[in-house]
Structure formats: C-alpha cells, structure tokens
Amino acid sequence: MILTALAAAVIAAQTHEFVFTSDRDLDTVNVAGTFNGWSSTAHGLSKGESGRRWSTTLDIEPGRHQYKFVLNGDEWIVDPNASLNEDDGNGNTNSILLIVPPDYDAPALRGDGLITSSAVSHDTSLSSSSWHSGLLTLNVKVRAGDVTRVVVQAGGKSIPAERGLSDELYETHSAKVPWDRASDLSYVFLIQYGDQSWSVGEQGVTAAKSD
C-alpha cells in the first residue's frame, strides 16, 4: 500500500552517554538495545584508565528504549545504574532508557489548547494486518496526555479513533475505516486539543497499488 508522507517536525537524535563500571577485568563491553537492533557488537564501550570504567556516547532518537550491556561477547546484563528495569513479556529483564524530546519541557495536559506538534507522527507503511473484513486500521501517534480526541475523516464519514498503546512519551490513536480496496481512499486526521483542532495533512491509499 502506498501512502503519502505526513508533514511533521523532525526531532533530532540526542547524545547519551552509557557508562558501565565493572567489578572485574573484562575484554569487551558493548551496549545492545532497541536502538541498534539488539546487536551485541555494533556499539562497543571504551575502557578508561582505571580499567574498570567503560563508556561510549551515542546519538539516539527520542523515545522509550530497552537495552543491556554485553560483557565479553556473551554475558548479557541489565545496567546496574538504570533507574528502571522491566520484564519485556518474554521472560527477559531489560533496562529502560527514556530520551525525552526537547519540546517536552512543559507538561502535557488534555484540554489546555496546546499541542506538542513534534510528537505527531503517522506510520505510512501498512502491514498485512492493517486491512481486515473491509476495514482499514489507521494509526496516529501523539504525545501522551496531550490531546482530547482524534477523528479520522474519510469517505464522507467522521470516525472516532480509540486511544490504545501508550508509554511515558507517546500514545497511539487508532480508527477502523471502511475500504473495499477497489477504489482510492483519502483521509484526514483531525486532532483535537481543547477547543482547537489540527487537521493533519490529507493522506491516501491507492487501489492500484494496495497489494
């Protein structure tokens, strides 16, 4: 399926220093996480003069990231200094890193008439599960606790989106839009925040390229 891109602000990656202090001599220390595809070799830490302090500085996109340190190539451990560790649902405990966008300085408050526009994003790649039984699921991501309501306008109808997955930084709103895949479909996200609303650029799916 082909969708046009959403016009939204681009938030640059931010610099973060990973530091690990070992209680024994090690040959290598790496950091692996959701920001590098859980690669155990992509980002190595450098050993300091003491031989026990290891560190590296990476540019990481804003968001909620999971990670671990990898010692000597095969020993995976959580960050002893992480403020939060949690189970990933598969029996693994990972450390959590929050990279907060710079425009999150003011707290989010539903209905205050303000919106953090940089947090708004629409994934234009539709998976095979996006369409089912004549309904196309459309998602838009916004700052958690920021907006009062999201509506999708499509095919002459206004379809309320439901608030779904959320974390400390973002929440996703989803709507199921009728679509037969035999004709082109255009739609608009109407994002309401207080007594104001933001019509987020017209998107579309093309019937001829919907496979």
Buried (B, 14 or more C-beta within 10 A) or exposed (E): BEBBEBEBEEBEEBEBEBEBEBEEEBEBBBBBBBBBEBEBEBBBBEBEEEEBBBBBEBEBEBBBBBBBBBBEEEEBEBBEEBEEBEEEEEEEEBBBBEBEBEBBEEEBEEEBEBBBBBBBBBBEEBEEEBBEEEBBBBBBBBBBEBBBBBBBBBEEEEBEBEBEEBEEBBBBBBBBBEBEBEEEBEBBBBBBBBEEBBEBEEBBBBBEEBE
